[in-house]
């Protein structure tokens, strides 16, 4: 079992913006979660396809693709 580093349970008053990234085999998902306190939150997400040449290419190609997707997401 892996250790958890959670030191406290959320109480609903948390505030801030959090970026979540999910890289699967054929898709890369980017989520921006905004916690507004008082148990309120919003989420914006976008799914980007990972092209075949990136899937079969180098690590540099993969991270360049991730960076390009993040740049597009933040501009929208």
Protein Blocks (a to p, Z undefined) as FASTA:
>chain_A
ZZdfbfbdcehlagcddddddddfkbccddddddeejhiacdddddddddfklmmmcfkl
mmmmmmmmmmmmmmZZ
